[in-house]
Amino acid sequence: MNRLLFILSVFISLISSAQNPWKIEAAKIDPSNYYGVTVANGMIGIVSSPEVFKVKDVVLAGAYDLYGRGRVSNFLRSFNLLNMRLSIDGREMNNAVATNMKQTLDMRGASFTTSFDYSDKATVSYTYYSLRQLPFTVLMDVTITAKKDISFTGSSVMEAPDALRDVENYYNEIDRPHVVISLLTSTAKSPTGKLLMCASNTFLFSEVHGQEPRVIHEMWDNNMHLMKFTKAIKAGQSYRFSVAGSSITSAHHDDPLNEAERITIYAKLEGRERLLQFHQRAWDELWKSDIQIEGDAQAQQDVHSMLYHLYSFVREGTALSPSPMGLSGLGYNGHVFWDSELWMYPAILVMRPELGKSMIEYRYQRLEAAKKNAFANGFKGAMFPWESAESGVEETPVWALSGPFEHHITADVAIAAWNYYAVTQDKDWLREKGWPILSGTADFWASRVERNGPGKYEIKNVVAADEWAENVDNNAFTNAAAKANLQYATQAASLLGMVPNADWMNVANNIPILKMENGVTKEHATYKGEGIKQADVNLLAYPLKEVTDPKQIERDLEYYSTRVPNEGTPAMTQGAFALLYARIGNADKAYHWFKDAYEPNLLPPFRVIAETKGGTNPYFATGAGGILQAVIMGFGGLEITPKGLTQIKSVLPKNWRSLKITGVGIDKKTYEVK
């Protein structure tokens, strides 16, 4: 019996350790069923490819131009500055000759590695990084281990995306007594000529100066050129070289061509070891704010992946905020929606307030554009656009009615501003930046409501948070979010020693929240039980705190969770259900919705999250944010209050032995649930 128990315990141990909490490996690469994973530093994102020595996309945050879909601004692909060619004894490496190919995302060190064998001649691996300490700079390491005496040629290829025009290519060698720097550089204009995009890279060799390989430049065509070197190595020897590169646009710097070369030179002279040392140090600091799950190895890996992606898509000290797909590609044109404030931001704010500050700074710097938007629509105050890009004007394609009508985004921005103050207790920030947002948005709602008598300050003709409900009156989420906006503005005024506009609370107290005959909160005035695209009413319990009675929360959950179809709805909806069921103590339903929020959306080979079940557009950072809130604020019970963070009662899934959330808030506290 003891022997049987021992074998069983070993078996259970093997199962529980089957998933590495920090590494996602793909041992079978199928190019026809492959969805890349992103390495990013909050400014530059590199998306993996199934092809040897190829990168699918390089995406720069904050770089937009008018082209392609919808007559609105779109994200721009940057130069593909990490594509390479490697030939061994005259044979170019590609998927046809590569065997035992494996790819690994290391979330702890924010790196992506591909390794493979070439016949009986060599083993090859390469790893790339989007360097966390250098916003516009990336690094790739290449290692060739010879099984026989070989000669290889490594080529760094600079290739321009099709959308760029007027491409110009440069090659320059800077010769100093202590170093020779070979610079492969390209520039191009964005589709309308609005931006100048530039990229530059260089080799980093390990040999002492004077013994490094000779670099040769080749111009292939206007859109592509390369630099290369050749090296012979003996059987049993390994040789490593690196490529450091930078990409920047005139949206980021007034002199992007020279700056791209300068920061590439800086990386060259820092050297590989220092670059990786500072990169890892930066990620070690980020991972002090971590989520640790005991008892569910797969959930642990998946939650790390979600947190890794959100950390990768946001950067401290910027005025940038992530789009629904972050830096994983051109999804949603790279625009910023409520996805940022309502779904990604709360998890980021609680775990890393300095990253949340960048996201709300994005809105603050576009406050004047929001005021002009309100004026153009006949309202007072500040009205934020449904889709926002570089300038802060409305960027929604005209065929999407959400642009003129999905007004809850204005309250979402205000709530995010209030929550930044609540978590940080930074009154100076509240006075300087939070107050202008809160007061401007409160003035908008005071002018937006239609005053039809006590209890009937109605908000008519909106696209609901449930976007299948278009041009409806008194949408539950819109109305409750407007109330919260007005209440927070009033509280902010009192905190700052100001006299709030008395009309704000007058309006807040008269905005209706409708009910159906069965007592369920009614989604909008003409709602009759039809299917919903995404969470709406249930958000009144969290994050809006409009509905606080547990029985009412459960009643609304039981009703609306049956109105969400199995397909075509975004992942964060089920995350909201999971959070609320955890808070009312139903562990089984909470865990069901936690898993349902993302497992059917996972795509091979790296378990990246698509927006919908069966969808193919990863990485859906919005969904990751909603699911992380289910973990942090649901299972973990963390709550944002006007006086800071606290922990309320909640429950864990039955198979989770414990949940530990470390490095929380400005005090870097640890919260644990067992």
C-alpha positions, -999 to +999 in steps of 0.1 A: +000+000+000+028+024+009+045+016-024+013+023-043+009+056-025+045+065-033+040+058-070+008+078-070+025+108-053+053+107-079+028+106-107+009+136-092+042+154-088+051+148-124+017+161-136+020+192-114+055+200-127+046+193-163+042+230-171+071+253-166+057+284-149+081+307-170+087+290-203+064+280-231+080+256-255+069+245-290+086+214-302+064+209-333+064+239-356+036+238-382+037+270-404+001+264-415-012+265-379+011+290-363+003+321-343+033+341-333+042+352-298+055+387-291+086+400-274+082+437-266+094+464-242+064+487-243+077+505-274+089+480-299+073+446-304+088+416-323+064+389-334+078+354-340+077+335-372+077+297-379+104+303-406+140+300-396+158+333-390+126+353-398+106+377-377+069+382-387+064+418-377+082+446-359+056+471-345+064+505-330+041+520-304+029+555-312+036+554-350+005+559-371-004+571-405-035+572-427-036+541-450-054+509-455-086+501-436-113+526-428-098+560-438-083+563-403-049+562-387-033+528-386-003+513-368+028+511-390+051+481-393+087+491-389+116+478-409+122+441-403+157+447-387+162+412-372+157+390-403+188+371-411+203+346-435+227+319-424+244+295-448+266+266-437+291+252-463+272+271-490+237+258-480+212+284-468+194+274-436+156+272-440+128+250-427+135+224-453+169+216-439+163+223-402+156+193-380+146+190-344+134+226-345+122+240-312+110+275-301+108+288-266+093+319-250+111+327-217+088+350-199+111+355-169+138+369-192+115+382-219+134+364-247+125+341-276+148+313-287+147+291-318+170+261-321+175+234-347+200+209-362+215+210-397+222+174-408+254+161-391+272+195-395+259+219-368+234+228-342+221+264-344+202+286-320+192+322-319+176+343-293+161+378-296+152+404-270+133+437-271+156+454-246+136+467-217+162+494-207+164+508-243+130+516-257+139+515-294+165+488-293+165+450-299+192+424-297+196+390-314+222+363-303+232+336-327+252+305-317+265+279-341+280+247-327+299+227-353+297+189-354+322+189-382+346+215-396+324+240-413+324+275-429+293+297-424+282+330-436+259+352-414+239+380-430+218+407-413+190+417-436+172+450-435+139+448-452+112+475-457+074+467-453+053+471-484+034+501-469+065+523-466+076+544-496+107+563-508+130+538-491+167+548-488+194+525-478+228+534-462+259+516-451+286+532-430+317+521-412+330+541-383+366+532-377+381+540-343+414+527-328+394+505-303+364+494-325+350+492-360+312+498-362+294+486-393+260+503-396+232+489-418+206+516-420+174+523-439+148+551-439+114+554-455+084+576-455+051+565-441+023+560-467+012+597-468+047+610-461+036+622-426+064+602-408+100+593-414+107+558-402+143+548-396+161+516-386+198+507-381+217+477-369+252+464-364+271+432-356+285+425-321+314+401-322+332+386-292+367+387-307+392+413-296+395+443-319+415+435-350+405+399-350+368+402-356+354+391-390+354+414-420+319+427-428+307+432-464+277+452-475+254+441-504+226+461-519+199+438-533+171+462-542+155+494-529+135+476-502+163+452-490+200+453-483+223+433-460+257+430-444+275+397-440+306+380-427+321+345-431+338+324-405+353+289-403+350+269-371+363+234-361+343+204-350+332+208-314+336+246-314+308+270-308+308+305-322+285+333-311+277+367-326+249+392-321+230+418-339+218+450-321+194+472-339+172+502-333+140+516-349+125+550-344+103+575-362+097+612-365+067+607-341+093+599-314+123+621-323+129+651-345+160+636-361+151+598-364+178+589-390+207+601-370+191+590-337+186+554-350+223+552-357+233+568-325+214+545-303+226+515-323+261+527-318+254+530-281+242+494-279+273+483-298+296+499-273+276+488-243+283+453-255+262+421-253+268+413-217+259+447-204+228+449-226+216+416-213+225+424-177+204+456-177+176+440-197+173+411-171+176+436-142+146+455-156+125+424-159+136+412-125+122+444-111+089+440-130+085+404-118+087+415-082+050+422-089+040+386-096+010+362-093+018+328-078-007+300-080-001+268-061-019+236-072-026+244-109+005+244-130-012+252-163-031+281-148+002+294-133+019+294-167-012+309-184-015+337-158+023+344-162+017+347-199-011+372-195+010+393-170+041+390-193+021+403-223+006+433-204+040+442-190+054+439-225+028+462-241+032+491-216+062+512-207+069+536-178+075+572-186+056+574-218+022+589-228+012+557-246-016+533-239-021+498-255-045+488-282-066+456-278-038+436-295-009+455-278+023+453-298+014+419-313+005+433-347-018+457-365-051+445-350-077+472-345-053+496-363-034+500-330-062+522-317-069+528-280-105+519-268-121+513-234-101+480-236-073+500-221-090+518-192-116+492-182-099+459-189-061+461-190-055+492-168-069+479-134-046+449-133-016+469-145-023+498-121-025+475-091+006+455-100+028+483-114+013+518-108+041+534-128+029+516-159-006+526-152+006+562-150+018+561-186-017+549-197-036+577-180-010+602-191-020+592-227-055+605-220-044+636-201-023+647-231-053+644-254-077+662-231-079+693-254-089+670-283-116+656-261-129+691-254-131+699-291-149+666-296-175+675-271-180+709-287-184+694-321-211+671-308-230+699-290-219+691-255-198+708-228-167+695-211-146+667-225-158+638-246-132+612-253-133+594-287-143+558-289-111+550-310-081+571-303-046+571-319-018+597-320-038+630-319-067+621-297-094+629-323-121+604-332-105+576-352-135+552-355-142+542-392-175+559-402-193+526-408-189+517-371-217+535-351-196+532-319-177+564-330-205+589-326-225+569-300-204+548-276-201+575-250-193+554-220-156+557-230-156+592-214-166+578-181-142+549-184-113+574-188-125+594-158-128+562-136-093+553-146-081+587-135-098+584-102-084+549-096-049+561-103-053+586-074-071+559-052-042+534-056-013+560-053-029+586-030-010+612-050-028+644-044-004+665-064-011+643-095-048+645-087-047+683-087-025+687-118-039+660-141-066+640-125-088+669-117-089+683-153-099+649-166-126+643-138-141+678-140-141+680-178-158+646-181-183+654-153-192+686-172-198+664-203-223+642-185-241+671-170-247+684-205-253+650-220-283+639-199-318+648-209-336+662-178-371+647-179-380+650-143-368+635-109-352+601-114-353+606-152-321+624-162-318+601-191-289+592-214-305+584-247-293+572-281-261+554-273-242+523-283-242+501-252-211+485-237-228+454-252-222+467-287-249+446-303-273+471-287-271+501-309-289+535-305-307+525-273-318+546-243-306+543-207-280+516-212-272+502-178-234+504-180-234+539-196-257+553-170-239+537-141-205+547-154-217+583-159-229+583-122-196+570-110-178+597-131-199+625-115-195+611-080-157+607-083-154+643-097-173+655-066-151+635-042-120+648-060-131+684-055-136+679-018-102+663-014-085+692-032-104+718-011-125+729-040-163+735-041-177+709-065-203+718-090-235+710-071-252+700-104-229+670-107-245+651-078-279+664-088-274+647-121-258+616-106-288+611-082-313+613-110-298+590-136-320+559-138-308+523-135-337+502-150-351+469-137-371+442-154-402+427-138-382+397-126-359+420-106-329+417-130-311+449-139-323+458-174-296+463-200-314+492-217-349+506-221-360+483-249-341+452-238-362+420-241-338+392-233-318+389-265-282+377-266-254+400-256-220+405-272-202+412-239-206+421-202-227+452-196-251+449-167-227+427-146-201+455-147-224+475-124-213+452-095-176+454-105-159+478-112-187+504-109-200+493-074-235+505-084-249+471-075-237+459-041-263+435-028-249+399-033-284+385-041-288+412-068-253+405-082-261+368-083-295+374-099-279+395-127-251+369-132-275+340-135-296+359-161-269+374-183-244+346-182-270+326-202-273+354-228-237+351-240-233+329-271-206+303-272-188+320-301-182+356-313-179+372-279-147+387-265-128+369-238-130+395-210-168+389-206-163+355-190-135+370-169-160+394-154-183+365-146-155+347-129-145+377-108-181+382-096-188+346-088-155+345-068-166+375-048-200+360-039-184+328-028-192+304-057-158+288-064-171+262-089-188+288-112-159+312-108-134+286-119-157+275-148-158+310-162-121+316-155-113+287-178-140+295-203-127+330-206-095+319-224-090+282-229-113+280-260-095+310-274-059+296-272-040+293-304-009+271-312+019+267-305+023+292-276-012+294-261-017+330-273-052+343-267-074+352-296-103+377-291-130+351-295-135+313-293-122+301-326-107+335-334-074+340-351-063+375-341-038+372-312-026+386-289-059+398-272-045+419-244-080+431-234-090+395-226-058+390-206-066+421-186-101+409-178-089+375-168-061+389-146-087+410-129-106+378-122-075+365-105-064+397-087-097+412-077-118+381-078-099+351-064-074+375-047-101+398-034-082+430-039-103+461-039-095+497-050-110+521-025-108+559-021-082+553+006-061+528-012-060+491-018-076+466+006-085+429+005-121+416+008-134+381+013-133+358-017-128+321-026-102+301-045-109+274-071-109+240-052-078+228-069-058+259-061-040+254-028-030+291-025-027+324-044+000+349-036+001+383-053+034+401-046+047+436-052+012+452-051+007+490-053+031+517-043+040+499-011+048+466-029+027+446-005+020+409-006-015+395-005-022+358+000-053+336-001-052+299+010 
